Amino acid sequence: MIKGLHHNACRCRDSEETRRFYEDFLGLPLVHTLKIEQTKTGRATGVLHTFFQLDDGSCLAFFEAPDMPFEFKEQHDFDLHIALEVEPEALDRMMAKGKAEGRDVRGVSDHHFIRSIYFRDPNGYVIELAAKVAGRESDMDPKKNRAREMLDKWQSAKPGTARAA
């Protein structure tokens, strides 16, 4: 049985640049580093794996692998982003902090059940800070929100499906 998220890992351009964003800017402490000098298949490599911890104990992790090509690009929100939960009062504070540091900050976006602001990390990934909206807890309850029904309707109606004719 899956208990929760241990870590989510992505590539990074530079471990220190990434640390400055996740630890210094977002406040997620660097809790572990792992230098990988050999793969499980025996190939020599030079990779650094870093872990930044959230309050629940889970981590955002990164691989800096200079000897392995990777196309870093600015990701579109719909393609790749990670949303981190914050207290509602943190949105204005983090928006002001981001602007003061000259960061590209977007939002506040009202998604009804959460309010969000968005940053880009040094690797091009979109980082969303999301604050729950009081009184909207049932929006995440599948017994009340018809999530499966909406997915089924989407699947049957989208272009390219056999039933969407």
C-alpha atoms as one frame of an Amber mdcrd trajectory, in Angstrom:
protein
   0.000   0.000   0.000   1.320   3.443  -0.893   1.762   5.547   2.245   2.644
   8.883   0.709   5.209  10.736  -1.339   8.833  10.166  -0.332  10.336  12.391
  -3.024   9.770  13.626  -6.530  12.946  13.971  -8.586  13.818  16.120 -11.619
  17.012  17.148 -13.363  18.729  20.406 -12.479  21.294  22.508 -14.313  23.324
  23.396 -11.233  22.898  22.042  -7.701  23.898  25.265  -5.928  21.666  27.433
  -8.122  18.817  25.014  -7.392  19.620  25.071  -3.654  19.447  28.861  -3.588
  15.902  28.737  -5.019  14.487  25.864  -2.968  16.275  26.526   0.324  17.000
  30.262   0.406  13.902  31.485  -1.473  11.215  28.882  -0.711  12.580  27.862
   2.693  12.830  24.108   2.051  15.914  22.817   3.892  18.522  20.775   2.076
  18.348  17.538   4.090  20.376  15.044   2.062  22.872  14.787  -0.770  23.958
  11.624  -2.494  26.959  11.535  -4.822  26.533   8.796  -7.415  29.798   7.694
  -9.002  28.642   4.429 -10.531  25.289   3.311 -11.909  23.726  -0.023 -10.927
  24.913  -1.349 -14.313  28.519  -0.450 -13.465  28.915   2.634 -15.656  31.080
   5.375 -14.158  29.176   8.625 -13.714  29.298  11.859 -11.782  25.831  12.743
 -10.461  24.741  14.677  -7.391  21.269  13.915  -5.976  19.912  16.583  -3.604
  16.803  16.494  -1.382  14.794  19.474  -0.084  12.276  18.624   2.641   8.676
  19.765   3.016   6.972  19.981   6.430   5.332  16.558   5.988   8.741  14.882
   5.567   8.471  14.354   1.808  11.084  15.893  -0.462  11.631  17.570  -3.778
  14.814  16.072  -5.175  17.104  16.906  -8.064  19.802  15.209 -10.116  22.689
  17.252 -11.459  24.184  15.014 -14.163  26.640  17.061 -16.234  27.724  14.072
 -18.343  24.162  13.266 -19.458  22.497  15.551 -22.039  19.143  16.986 -21.022
  17.036  19.672 -22.693  16.192  22.281 -20.094  13.386  24.554 -21.207  10.710
  26.696 -19.661   7.834  24.336 -19.045   4.230  25.336 -19.671   2.006  25.040
 -16.602  -0.102  22.389 -18.355   2.976  20.313 -19.221   4.772  20.247 -15.900
   4.383  21.993 -12.593   4.444  21.132  -8.936   2.076  22.734  -6.455   3.218
  23.209  -2.870   0.642  23.942  -0.184   1.100  27.093   1.892  -0.993  28.950
   4.438  -3.247  31.621   2.840  -1.276  34.507   4.342   1.926  33.228   2.702
   0.701  34.058  -0.825   1.012  37.842  -0.493   4.312  37.553   1.399   5.867
  35.203  -1.186   4.556  37.294  -4.078   6.186  40.389  -2.578   9.414  38.477
  -1.870   9.540  37.170  -5.437   8.954  40.605  -6.940  11.559  42.167  -4.629
  14.098  39.617  -5.901  13.154  40.333  -9.527  11.522  36.952 -10.074   8.733
  36.381 -12.587   5.673  35.955 -10.341   2.188  35.222 -11.652  -1.090  35.236
  -9.769  -2.953  35.358  -7.545  -5.116  32.871  -9.470  -8.443  31.937  -7.904
  -9.198  28.283  -8.633 -12.143  28.409  -6.191 -10.902  25.600  -3.918  -7.337
  27.015  -3.849  -5.683  30.345  -4.592  -2.253  30.177  -6.239   0.834  32.093
  -7.285   3.462  30.812  -9.701   7.242  31.091 -10.058   9.833  29.534 -12.315
  12.766  27.772 -10.705  16.256  28.084 -12.236  15.666  24.926 -14.288  12.521
  26.223 -16.027  10.039  24.254 -13.892   6.832  25.981 -12.788   6.402  26.053
  -9.018   2.905  26.817  -7.744   2.274  27.920  -4.181  -1.319  26.967  -3.382
  -3.429  27.975  -0.389  -6.643  26.142   0.404  -9.832  28.223   0.509 -11.791
  27.716   3.718 -15.204  26.148   3.190 -14.216  24.472  -0.099 -12.961  21.169
   1.356 -15.671  19.164  -0.430 -14.162  20.193  -3.780 -11.554  17.460  -3.186
 -14.066  14.845  -1.971 -14.853  12.414  -4.824 -18.102  11.424  -3.092 -19.334
  14.998  -3.512 -17.513  16.464  -6.527 -18.389  13.959  -9.306 -14.720  13.670
 -10.333 -15.118  10.239 -11.942 -18.286  11.278 -13.786 -16.510  14.339 -15.196
 -13.537  12.224 -16.308 -15.816   9.708 -18.024 -17.660  12.512 -19.865 -14.324
  14.010 -20.930 -13.082  10.672 -22.245 -16.217  10.002 -24.257 -16.430  13.495
 -25.742 -12.844  14.392 -26.590 -11.746  14.360 -30.225 -10.129  11.162 -31.411
 -12.061   8.778 -29.201 -14.289   6.132 -30.743 -17.346   7.295 -28.794 -16.954
  10.985 -29.657 -18.848  10.987 -32.919
